[in-house]
Amino acid sequence: MAFTDQFVAELAIASEWVDITDDVYGAPGVTITRGVDDEYAKPQPSECRLTLKNTAAGKYAPRNPMGAYYGQLGRNTPFRIARRVARDAFARTVSNGWGAADLGGAWSFEGGTASLYAVSGGSATHSITPASASRMTYQAGQLYRDVDCAVTVSGAPVNVTGGTVEWAIALGGASTSDYYLVIVRVSTSEVVSIEIRHADGSILEKDDFIDMTWTGAPLRIRAQVDGRTIRGKVWLAADPEPYRWHLNTNALDEELAFPSRGWAGVWSAKGAGNTNGAVTFTFDDWEVRSNRFIGEVSSWPNSWDLDGEDVRAGITASSLTRRLGQGEQPQLSSYRRGNESITPAHLAYWPLEDKSGADTIASGIGGFPMQISAGSPRFASNSDFDCSEPIAQSNGSVLWGRIPENTGTGELQAVFLLSIPDSGEVDNGTLLQLQCTGTMGFCDLRYRAGGNLQLWFFNQNRTTVHTSVLMPLDVDGRPLQVSVELAQNGANIDYAVAVLGLGDDIGLVTPGTVAGLSFGSVLNCFAPPYRGTITSAAMGHVAVRNSMTSIYTLQDQLNAWVNDLGNDRARRLCRENGLPYVFIGDTDGVTPEMGPQLPKGFTELLQDVADVDMGMLTDSRSALALVYRWRNTFYNQTPALSLTYQQVLQPFEPTEDDRYLRNDVTVERDDGSSYRAVKETGPLSVTDPTSTAGVGRYATSVSLPLATDEQVMDAAGWLLNLGTVDEPRYPVVKVSVEPFAASTQFALDALSVDVGDRIAITSVPVGLGADDISQIARGYVEFFDGVEHVVDFRCSPESPYQVWELDGTDAARLDSDDSFLAADVTSTATSLVVGSLTTPWTSDPAELPIPVKLGGEKVTVTAVTNEMLSNTTFETGLSPWTSSGTAAGTGFTQSSTQKHSGTFSARLVPDGVTFYAAALSELIPVVAGMPVTVSVWVRFTNAVTSNFSVSINWNDAAGGYITTSNEFVSVSAATWTQVRNTFIAPAGAATAQVVPLLGGTPAPSQVWYVDDVSLTGPQRFTVIRSVNGVVKAHAAGTPISLARPAILAL
């Protein structure tokens, strides 16, 4: 199949997509690089390299005036390339359905009878007569994750009456009641609109104003699924596809979940009240793409052969992050950004973030700079506010800010940041002065000893008119936002001073009123106004307004967005910078809280989010958008691609090395505390390797912008988990997508794998460890040329992400680190006796089966029995029980005369000679030093006094007797009594025998009964052996663990 049949490559020229597929050289092919090589690498921009034919008048030479695209190709021209995975030109005739597509399999339908669906004349149709009815056709045989679909639609009457007519692309189909629709709707006024909604009617996004009128001309619709994002657009089919999307929304915002994979199709409907009668909805040129790359071409290098006949443009397109990282400037401080975007806007605003050598103070919003009228402020000397670059200390200076011309509104407000040392400031020193028109000429804010503030009001002659009470606002030693607020109230001025401390939920405010004064427009702001009166205080971000804003308006910015959830921060940063953002996560996913947002580069701030969450920041394959994948989406993943060892292209080689080993991890919170996590035990512990119990110390230290010191312990533990994976690495997993038609769903799954997805490999040869291989695709290199299509996934082990979540519903389990075989087993035995030093294994059938490993063999546990005795109730007889000290012949029998439960018990008649009478169980494997609990229900003819015990005989591995554990008790007559003891297996013990024993040479008349006997300690596993092909016997003491153990989720 030719390159042009399989792939489509396009450039966005003059805001329209232009198909350039015919100009792509099949050789040397197309190479795409995405993601990283391993879990420790920082993300790099994705790249796509290809070569274009440039012989047609040099159309890909940007400076060629004869080129077809002269003046339209430039740096960062958008480029995209995709593989077609389904298409249908409908060049067939079919009735009662749509038959099979050219590519993509058979069409299924939903809604009405088969007779309402047909194909002829190069198009397919849905027939609808009643209003409020819909039809759908879909390709159920192909399932997609991320997908891009397009179709041409027509057929509705030019004059739409009574109600709407609608066409749609259906996406993410899990069932005929669970899918998403990108709907194009024509109203009765022939206005075209577009909407994204779920099949249940939930509307995610819509646009009723796309400036398009229905004339009957065919329309083309495109829809995408990209992670949790759905996009949609519509245009006249006769025109080129526009670059921009009409709709771009996220299903997660509406708490609607996507299936892991879903089908795609088309849909049509007549809205309620439509009176157009029978309408034939027409569909043509159906296409489904697997988007491989989208990026920007930053340069257009051209090469020629000597005769100028072979002209080529070998281009490299890069993802959005390349451009964002080129010469990146730090983001403005969070508080400055808030002030610059606040609405209504300030009249004047001076951040006072100027550098130490400044001789004027720049405005943050344009307008007059603030002047230094006297003295020398110490710029960039105070760093008390994480929300700001360092601000200036007054140092006795006078700073004057001229306010642009404004109209009095009856409101006046000055807001600024203030930091006064614990020792306070000069008493009665003026921090800020506002000069106005009106009878109030000046308003001064003064510092008063003890951390108080006070307002002074003057007329135009600088005569004092009013002084407020001392305002107990506790300003000493506490970085604050201060707001001075004046409001004209008739002939009077109502005023207030409010403060909000860093991290405070509630501010403090002191109000008052000055009679007989009025103010008009504001002329000047001084901060401070008098030389030498304010020396130690630092002031910054002085804003003057003629409209009021709450002291809480910029509260988040004031606190530098501390305690932001990581995903919220990433989304906000992208929104503030006008960049599309795709996130991949579950509806209940929560990313960690972040520390303060400091002034850094945009991509650096996004990487902070990824570092704290330990997720992954990458690029979209479908749109020029950033993608963030939450860490919790790595947990307990269903494989995106499942394949056998035989489907992996060679070479496929495991790596056993220490390249990524980290067994001593210290995490420090930026400007906070730290925690050190060390692996002290196990094969990858810090123990000296000469002891054969460890590998030595591999230390690392990481600083993270966490919100609180409480987070450092968990972060260190998680990094230790990632750094001590005791399994081989498979750096490259290479698969082929060809032949596509021979294994379509496998090919679709392989194409769907994106950065962060899980790949599972089964049927692994014993020589490679025989275990199934589970890897995370950290990145990949993809190559295609129309003949080959291969993907080299760059992988790391997935096992660290098998976690147990406290509120999770997944099947991940916490492992036992102290379980082992309590007895030898042959290579074919299906019953294992297992000892656990601490917590026993679950026996709940709902938790089974459980895959476990021992000695390299993987087995499946189908049942766990805590009871070790094979006959506890005597319902089927006495075997394997025997007796001692009982009457010959009839001294030990199954009896229905007395029973504790069921129908039978064991009856014992003493022989009257032996000093005891006892029942003896079979030998049960035990482990020396472990507790064993025995219990029995007994009934005696006569009461016994301190001479009955449920005992245990202990034997060594050779069957030799070691000792007996007894605890004699008294038992009442003629009633069933439970006797229970727990004993510790002595040194050398390998088996235990339960012995209900009556001492004191009992008489034959002391007939007694035994029922419901129990011995617990070890557990018995019923198993399926050799699941991974390993067939071998195992000795007692062989450790047993989960085949895929989980740890507690971060």
N, C-alpha and C positions, 0 to 999 in steps of 0.2 A: 504494500500500500504506500502510495506516494506521501511525501512530507505534507503536501498541501491538503491531502485528504484527512490526515490525522490531526494536524495542528492549525492554529490560527494565531498570527502575530499582527499587532496593530500599534500604530502611533497615534497619539492625540495631537492633531494638527489643527490649529485655529479652533480649539475647543470641540473638535469632532474626531471620532475614532475613524482612522483610515486603515484598511486592510493592506498589509505589506507582505503577506505570507508568500506570495510568488517571488519576492525578492530575497528571501532567506535561503542561503546556501545550505543544502542538506549536509554537505561536508565543508567545513569541519564540524558541523552540528551545533547544537545549543547546549551550553553548560550552565547550570543554576547551582548556586551555593547559598545555603541558608543555615542559620543557627550557629552552633559551636561544635567543637570536637569532643568536649568533655564537660563535666559538671562544674569545673573550676574556672573555665574560660569565660571572659566577659563577652557579651554579644557584640558581633560585628554586623555592619550592614549586609543585607542580602545582595547578591549580584547575579546578573544574567549576561553571559557572553555569547555573541553570535556574529555572523558575518553577513552583510547585505550586498547584493549585486547593485553596483552603482554605475552601470554602463549606459543607462537610458538618460543621456544628457546630464549625468552627474546629479541626479535629484537628491542624493543624500550628502551633497557637499554644501553646507550652509551658506557659503560665500560665493557660490556659483550663480551669477545672475540669470543664467539660462536654465537653472534647475527648476523642476516642477514645484519644489517647496521652498524656493528662495524667499528669505525673510520670515519663514514660518518655523524653521528648525533652529533651535537654540539650545542653550544649556538647560538641562533638566526638562527636556521634552518627555512627557509621560509615554511609557511603553508597556504593553502587556502581551503575554503569550499564554495560550491554553491548549489543552488537548480536548478534542471532541470525543465524548463518550456515549452520546446518543444523538441521533438526528433522524429526521423524517421529512422528505419532500412530498410525501403522499402521492407519488406517481403510480397509483394502482387504483383499482376499482373494487370496493368491498361494501357489502350491505350488512346490516345487523351487526355492527361493530366496526372497529378500525383495523383489525388484522394485526400484522407484525410490522414494526417500524424498519426503516432501512438499517438502523443501528440502535440497539437498546432493547430489543425484544418486543413481546406482544403488548398490545394495549388492553387494559381492563376498563370497565365502565361502572359508574355508580349514578343512579337516578333514572327512573323510567325503564323502558324496555329496550332490548337490543335494536329494535327497528328505528329508534331515534338517533342512531349513530351510523355514519356512513363515510366512505372515502370515494371521491371521484374527481376527475378533472384537475388534479394537482392540488387538492385541498381536502380537509376533513371537516365534518360538520356535526353539530349538536342541534337537535330540533326541540324547541320549547314552545308550547302553546299557552298553558295557564300562567297567570302571574304568580309571583312568589315561588317559582320553581327553579331548580338548578340541575345541571348535568356536569359530570366530571369523567374524564378519561385519564388514565395514568399508567405508567410502566412499572408494574409491581415487581418485575424480575430484576431490577437494578436498584440498589440502595446506596445512598450517598450521605456523606457528612457535610462538608462544605461543597457547595454546588452553585453553578451559574446556568440559568435557563433563559431562553428567548423564544418567542413565537410571534408570528404575524397574525393579526385578527381582523376580521371584517364581518359583513353580512347583516348587521343591524340596519333597520330602516333609517333613512336620513331624518325623518320626522319622528322622533320618539315621543310617544303619548302616554299619559296616565301614570307612568312610573318608569324607573330607570331600566337600562339594559347594561349588562356587565360581562366582561371577560376577565379571566384571571389565570395566573400561573400558580399551581399548587406545589408546595415545598414541604420537606420534612415529614412526609407522610408515614405515620406509624400505624394508622388504620383509617377507615373511611369516615371516622368521626374525630380524628386527631391529626390535623395538618394545618399548615399556614397558607394564606392566600395573599398574593399581591394583585389587587383588583383594580382594573381600569373601568370606570363607570361613566356612562353618558346619561345626563339628566334630560328632563323633558324640554329644557331650553337649549339642548345640544351642547352643554358645557361638559368638558371632559375633566374628570378628577381621578385621583389615585389613592388607594388605601391599603394598609397592611392589617390583616386581622386573622384571628384563629378561627378554626371551624366552629368553635362554640360561640362565636359572635364577639369575642373580646377584641376591641380595636386597639392596635398598638400605635399606629400613627396614620394620619391622612393629610392630604393636601387638596383642597377644593379650588385652588387658584393657580393652576399651572399654565394659564394663558393658552388654552387649546380648545378649539371648537370642532365638534363632530360634523363632518361633511359627507360621510360615507366612504372617504378614502381609507385604505387599510392603515392600521396602526401596528407598531411593533412594541412589544413589552419585553423588558429584561428584568429578571429577579435573581437575587443572590442570597445564599446563606453563607455567612462568614463567621465561624465560631457561634456566638449567640446573636450576632447582628444579622438583620434582614434588610436588604436594600431593594428598591424598585424604581423603575423609570419607564416612560412611554414617550414615543415620538412618531411622526409620520413615517411609515415604512419606506416611502420613496426617498427620504432624506438620510444623510449619514447619522449614525448614532451620536447623540450629544455626550459630552464628557461627564457632565454632572448628573448626580442622582436626584430624583425628586424626593425620595424617602430613604431614610437611613435610621433604623431604630433597633432597639435591643429587646429581644423577647424576655430576657431576664428581668428587665425593669417592670414587666407586667406579671412577674412570678409565673410565667409559663415556661415549661421545660421542653427542650428538644429531645427527640429520640436520639439514641446513639447513631443510628443510620435511618434514612427514610427515603421513600420514593418521591418522584416528581411527576407532574402532569399538568393538564389544563382544565379549566372550569368555566362555566358560563351560567348566567341567570337572568331572569326577568324579575325586576323588583316589584314590590307590592303595588297594586293598582295599575300596572302596565296594561294598555289596551291595544297594543299593536297586533294582536292575534298571533298566528304562527310565525315564529322568528327562527331563521336558520343562522346559527352562529358558526362562522367559518374560521378555520385555523390552517396555517401554512408555515413551512420553513421552521419546523420545530428543531431546536438545537439545545443540547446539554453539554456544558463544558466542565472540565476539571481545571480550574485555574492553576497555572504553574508558577506565575510570577507577575508582579506589577512593580514598576519602578520608574526611574527617571534617567534619561540618557544625558550625561553631563558633557560629553565631548563626541566629536564626529571625525575620528581619524580616517583618512582615505589613503589608499595605496594603489599604484598603477604598475602594470608590467611595462617593458621597454617600448612596446608599440602603442601603448595606451588603450588597448582593446579590453584588457581585463582590469576593470576598476572596482575596487572593493572598499567597503566601509566596515571595518571590524569594530563593533561598538560594545561597550559595557554599560548596561543599565544597572543602577543601584537603587536600593530601597530608600525610603524617606529618611532613615536615620543617618545616612551618609551626609545629606545636605544639612540636617539639623546639627550635626557635629562639626561642620566646617566653620572654623573661626567663631565658635559659639561664645556669646557674651553671657555673663551671669544674669540670672533673672533678677529683677528688682526685688528688694526686700518686701516681705509680705505686707507690712504696714504701708509702705509707699505705694505698692500696687493697689491696695485697697483705697487709699486716698485719691489716686489718680483715676480710679474708675467709679468713685462714689457718685450717686445721683440724688438730688441735683448736685451739680459740680460746685467745688469751692470757688470763691472769688479769688483767693490767692492761697498759695501753698508752697512752703519752703521746707524740704525734708531735713536740711542741716546735716546731711550725710557727706558733706564735702570733705575732701582729703586734707591732710595736715597743712599743705602749703597754700590753701585757698586764700584769696583776698576779697572775694565776693561770695555770696551764697546763692546758688542756682535755684530757680523756681522749678517745681516738679510738674507744673502744668502749663508752662509758658507764661509770659508776662515779666514784670520787673524782677530783677534779682534783689535779694535783700543785701543792704549795704552795712559795712562795718563803720559806724560813725565815730567810734572811739574805742581804744583798747585793742587787745589781741585775744580773741577767743581761742581756746585750745580745740581745734577741729579734730574729729576722729579719735577722741580721747576717752569716750565712755561707751562701754559695751554691755550695759545692763539689760538691753532689750534684744532678745533673739530675733524679734520681728524687724529689726532695723540694722543697717550698717552702723558702725560707731558714730555717735552723735557728738555735738560740740559741748564743751564745758564753758560757761560764761566767762570766768576769769576776770570779772569786773568790767567787761566790755559793754558797748551799746550797739544794738543791732536794729536797723530800721528797714521796714518793708513797706513799700508804697503799694496801695491797693488800687487795682484798675478801676476806672470809672464805673460807678454802679448806682442803682436807684434804691432808695430806702424802702424797705418792705415791712418795717415794724418788728423785724427780728434780726438779731445779731448774735453770732456765736464765734468764739475762738476755741480751737481744740489743739492740744499739743501734748507731747510726751515730756515728763519731768522726772528727774532723779536727783534727790537731795540726800546727801550722806546722813548717816546716823547722828552725827554731831550737829546737824541742822545748818541753817544759813544765817546771814546777818538779819537781825530782827528789824522788821519794817522795811526790808529791801523789796523793791518792786520787780516782780518777775515779768509782767506783761502789761502793756498799755495799748488801748484802742482809742484812736482819735476820730471823732465823728462830726458831722454837721448837726445842727439842732441846738437846743439849750444845754444838752449834755455835751460838753466839749471833749472830755476825757474820762475813761474808766480804767482804773489801775487795779491790778491783782497783786497784793502784797503778801510776802511771807511774814508770819508772826511766830515768835519763839514757841517751842513745844510742838511743832508740827502743824500749826494752824495756818489758815489762809484768811484774807480779809479783802473785801472790795471797797475801793474809794471812788467817789463820783465827784467830778469837777465841772464847773461851767466853762464857757469859752475863755473867761479871764483867769482860769486856773484857780478859782476860789473853790474851796471844798464845800460841797453841797450835802454830801451824805457819806457816812461810813457804815459798813455792815457790822454785825456782830462778829466776834471771832468765830471762825468756822472750824470746828474740831474734826478735820479731815485726815489727820494722822499721815502727814506726807513725809516725815523724816524716815530715811532708810528704806523706802518702799518705792520702787519704780512704778510710775502711774501714768495713766492717761487723764488729763485735766480738761474740763470743758467749762468755759465761762459763757453764760447764756443770758441774753437780755431780750425782753419782749415788751413792746409798747402796749400799755393797757390804759387807754384813754389818756388822761393827763399824767399818768404815772408810768414808771418802768418796773415791771416785775423782773427779778434777777435770780440767778442760782449759780452756784459753783458745784460741779459734780466731779467725782474722781472714781476711777476704776483701776484697781491694782492688777498686776500680772497674775493670772490664774484665779482671780476672784470671780465668783458667780454673780455677786451683787455689789454694786457700787455704793458710795456715800454721797449725799447731796445736802446742801444747806441753802434754802431759799430766802428771799426777802423782797421788799418793795421800797423804791425811792419815789417820794411824792413830788409832783410839780416839775418833772423833767421830761424831755423828749429827745429822741435822736433821729437823724435822717440817714444819710449814706455814711459809710465808713471810709475814711481817707487813708489812714496809716496804721501800721501795727509795729510796736517796738517790743523786742524780746531779748534782753531787758532794755528799759528806756534810760536808766541813769548809771553813769560810770561809777564803778567801785562798790555798788550796793549788792550785787549778786556775784559771788566769787566761786563757790564750790558746786553749785547746782549745774546739772547738764540739762539742756532743752533741745528738743528736736521735733520735726514734723509739725511745724506751726501752720495751722490752717485757719482761714477766716471765711465766714459764710454769712449770707443774709437769709438763710433758711435753717431751721433747726433740724438736727439729726440726733438720734439717741446715742448715749455713750456706749450702747451695746451694738451699734451698727457695725463697727469694725472689731468686735470683740475677738472673733476667730483670728483675724489678721494680727491684732494686738498680741495674741498669744502664739503667733507664728504657726498657727494651725497645729499646735501640739495635740496629741491624742487623735489626730486624723486616722481613720482606717486607711490602710495603704491603697486600697482600690479607689476610695473616695478621693484621695490626694491625686492619684494618677489621672483620674477622670477630670478633676478640676483643672489641673495643670494643662491638659490637652485642650480643654474648653477655653481656658484663658488665652491660650496661644493659637486658637483657631484651627486645631488639628483634630482630625477624626481619630477615634479611639475604639478599639474592639477589645472586649475582655471576655475571657473564657473562665467560667466558674459555675458552681452549683447555686441554686436559688437560696440555699441557707449558708452559703460560704461566707466566712468572715476573715478578712485579712488583719494582720496585727496592727496595733496602734503605733503611730510614728512619733518620733521626736520632733522638735521644732524644725520648720522649713526655713533653712538658712539661704542667704543669697548665693546660689550656685547656678551653673548652666542648666538649661532645661533637661537635656538628656541625663545629666548627672543627678538631678532631682528624681527623675524617673527610675534611674538605676538604684537610688537610695531605697525606693519602694521595693524593688526586686530583691535587694540585699536583705532588707528587714523581713520581708515575707518569705524569702528564699524560693520565690517562684521564678518566672522567666519572662523577660521582656524581649519582644521580637517584632517582626513586621507582618502585615497581612499579605496573603497571596492574591487577594481579590480587589483590593482598593489601596490607594496611598494612605495608609492608616497604620498607627501603632497598635500592637497587640500585647496585652498583658495576660499571662496565664497564671492564675492563682496557684499557690503551692498545694492547696487542698485538692486541686484537680489531678494531681499526681497520685493521690492516695487510692489504693485498691482499684486501679483502673481495669475496666474491661479492655482487652487488647484491641487496638485499632486494626492490627494486622496479625492474623494467626497463620503460621505456615509450618511445614515440616522441615526437618534438617535437609532433606533432599531438594527442597525448593530454594534453598539459599545458594547463591552463586559462590563458587570458590575463587580465591582462597577465603576460608572462614575459619579463623584461628583464634583460640582463646589466649589471653595474656595473663600470666600470673606474675605480677611485679608489685613494687611498692610505690609506684608513681603517684598515686593519689591517697596513700595511706596517711592518716592523721589521727593519732591515738592520744594526743595531749592537746586539748583545745581550750584557749582562753578567749572569751568574748567580753569586750569592754563597751559599755554605753558611752557614746560621745559625751564628754564632760560629766561622766557618771561613774558608777561602780563597775566591777568586773566579776566574772565567775570562771573558774577553771574546771573543766571536765576531763577526767583521765580514765582510760580503759585499763583497769588494774588486773583483770583476769581474762583468760581466753587466749586463743592462738595469735590474736593481733594485739595483745596487751603490751604495755611498756616494759614488761619484764625482760631482763637481759636474754638475748637469744641463746646464749650458751647454756641456759637452763632448760632449753627446749620447750619452755612454757610461754614464750612471747617472742616479740620481734625487736625489742628495743624502743626507744622513745622517738616519735615523730611529732614534733611540736609545731603549733601554729597559733597565731594571735590575730584576732579580727576586731575592728572597731565598727560599731553599727549605730545609726541614728535612731535608737529605740526611745520609746516614750518614758519608760520607768526602769528603775534598777531591777524590779521583779522579773523583767523579761530576759535578763542576761543568762540566768541559769538554764532556762528552756532552750534558748538559742544555742548555748554551748553544747548542751546535750544532743540537740538535733544535728549540729555539725559533727559531733563525735560519731553519731550514728552513720552519717554519710561517709565519714572517713575511715570506718572500720568494717567495711563489707567484706566478709570472708568468702569470696567466690571469684571465679575468673571474670575478667573483663573481655568483652567482645567489641573491640573498638569499631569494627566495620561489619555491618550486615548488608549484603548486596543482593538485591532482587531485580528480576526482570519483569517488566510489564507486558512484554510480548511473549507469545502471540496473544493479543488482547481478546480476540473472539474465543479462543480455546478455554479461557478461564476468566470470564468477564468480571465476576464479583471479586475474585482474588485481585485482579488488576485494579479494580475500583478501590478496594481496600488499601492496596499498596499506594495508590495515588493519593488517598485520603490522609495518609500518615503525615502529621505535621510536627513541628518542634514541640517536644514534651509528651508525645503519645507513646503508648506501650506497644512493644512488639513481642509476641510469644512464639517460641520455636519448640516444636515437639519432635518425638522420634529421634532423639539425640543418641548417637552411638555410645556404647558403654565406655569406650576408650576416652571419650570426652567428659566423662563423669556421669553420663546416662540421665542426668536431671533435665527436665524441661528448662529452657533458657528464656529468661524474661528480661527485657532490656527497655530502657527509655531512649527514644530517639532525641538526642540533644541537637542534632542538625543533620544535614544531608547534602550530598553532591549528586545532582541529577543530570543525566546526559541523554539526548535523543537526536536522531538524525533522519527519521523516517524509516529506518531499518531496525536499529536498536532503540530501546528505551529502558534504561537501567537507573536504579537509585541506590546509591551507597549511603546507608544510614550510619551516622556517627553516634555511637551508643555508650551508655553506662548502665550498670546494674539497676534493675527496678526494685529489687527486694527491700531497700531502705524505706520505700513508700508503702509497704504492706503494714498498715497501722491499725490500731484499735482506737476508735473514737468513743468517748464516754457517752455521747448521744447518737452514735452511728447505728445504722441498721445493716451494715455490711457483714460479711462472714469472716473478716479478719480476726485472728485469735492471738492472744498473748501466749508466748511459748513457756514451756517448763525448762529450766536450766539445770535441773537436778534429777531427771528421770533416767532410768536405765533398766536393762533386762535383769530380772531377779533369778532367771534360770536359763540354762543353755537352750537353744532352739536349733532344730535341723533346718535345712534349706527349704523344706516343704511344709513345715508345721504352720498351721493357721491359727494357733492360739499362743499368745505371748503373755508371760507373767512379768508385770512392770512394777518397779518400785519408784517411789517419789519421796525425796527427803522432806519436802515441805507440802505443797498443795497437790492433792490428787487430780487426775484428769476428770473432766466432766463425763458423766454417764447418761446425760440427757439425750434421748434419741433425736430430738430436734436439732441438736448440735452436730450430729453425725451425717455423713462420714467425715473422717479427719485424715488428711494425708500426713504421714510421718516418715521420718528417716531414721535408720539405724545402720551403722557400719557401711554407709554408701548405698544401701538398698532403700528404695522408696516403697512403702506399703500403705494400704488404705485401711484404716480402722473402721469397721462397720458396727461394732458393738463394744461397749466397755462395761465390765461387770465388777462391782466392788466386792461381791460375795465370792470367796475363793473355794468354798466347799461345794462339791458336786451334788451332795444329797443333804439338804437342810431340814426336810419336813417328813421324810420316811413314807411319803405317799406311794412311792413305787417299790418299796422294800427297804432292806437294811443296807445293802451293798452301797459303797465300799466299807461301811462301818464294821468293826469287829468289837468283841467284848473281852473282858478279863475279870476273873473273880466272880463269875456268875454260874448258876446251876447248869449242869450238863444238860444238853438237849433243849430245854425250855427256858433257860435262863436269860436268853436275849432274843426277843421276838418282836415282830410287827404287831401292834395291838390297836384295836378300835374301841377298847373299853374306855380309855381316857385319851383325850387329845386336846392340845392347846388351840390348834387351828386345823382346818381340813378334816380328813377322815381317820388318819392314823397317827400314831406316835411309836417310839421305841420303848419296849417294856423290858426292865432288868430285874432279875430275881437273884439276889446274892447267894453264893454257895454256902455261906455260914462258916467257912473255914479260912478263906483268904482274908487278909487284913483290909482289903478294899474290894469294891465292885465298881467297874468303869466301862464306858464305851470309848472306842478309839477310832478317830477319823483317818482318812488317807493322809499322806504326807503332802504338805503345801509349801511351795518355795517361799522363803523369806530372805531378808537382808539383815545381816548383823548390825545392831545399833538402831534399827528402825522399830517403831512401836507396832504391835499387833493386838487387835482387840477381839476378844472372844465373848460370845453370849450364848445362853441356853435357857430354855424354859423347862423347869422340872416340877414334878408332883410326887410327894412321898406319902406312903401309907401312914407312917408315924413321923412326928417331928424329929428333926435332926439338930444337934447342938454343936456348932463349930467344927463340923467334920465333913462339909461338902465344899468342893471347889470345882470350878470350871478351869482346868489346868491346861498347860501346854508342855509337851515333851519336845525338847530341842535336839536336833541331830545335825551332824556335819555333812559335808558334801559326799562323803563316802558312805553315809548311812549310819555312822557310829553315833551312839547316844552321848549327849553332852550333859544335860541336866533337865530338871522339870521345874516349871514355875507354878506355884500354888498360891491360893489365897482362900483359906477355909472360912466358911460362914455358916450361920444357923438358918434353917428353913422350916417354916410351919408345915403342919400336916394337912393333907386332904385339900390342897389348893395349889393352883399353878403359880409359880414364882419365877421371875426372871433373875438370873445371876449373871453378872457381867464383870469382866476384868480386862485390863490393858497391861501388857507386859512388853518389855524391851528385849528384842532378840539378843542373846549373849554373843560374845565374840566367837567366831567360827561357825555360827549357826547358818545352815543352808536350807533346812526344812523345819516345819512345825507340825505337830500332831495335836488336835484338839482332844482333850480327855475330860469329859464330865465324870468326876470321881467322888464316890462315897466311901469315907474311911471308917476306921474303928471296928473292923471285922463285923460288918452288918449281918444280922440274922436273915434267914430265908423269908421270914414274915415281913421284912421291910422291902416290899415290892415298890419300885419307883419307875417313873416314866420320864422320857426325854423327848422334846419337840422343838422345832424352830431354832436350830443351832446355827450359829453364824461365826465366821472368821473373816475379818477385814484387816487390811494393811496394804499388801501389794494389790494390784488390780489385774484383771485378766482381759486382754484385748483379743477380740476376734478380728482377723485381718485377711485382706487379699494381698498375697505376696508378689514380689518382683514386678511392681508396676512400671518401673523404669528399666526392666530387663536384667537387673542384677540378681543373680541366683547364688546364694551363699548361706552357710550356717553362721550363727552368731553365738558368742560365749556370754555367760552371765557377766554383768557389769558393763555391757555395751551401751553407750549413751543413746537415748531416744529423744528426738525433738521433732517439732513441726517441720514439715517439708518447706512450708512458706511461713515462717514465724512473723508476727507483727510486733511492733512496738507502740507505745503510746504516741498518739499524734501530737505534733507541736501545736 
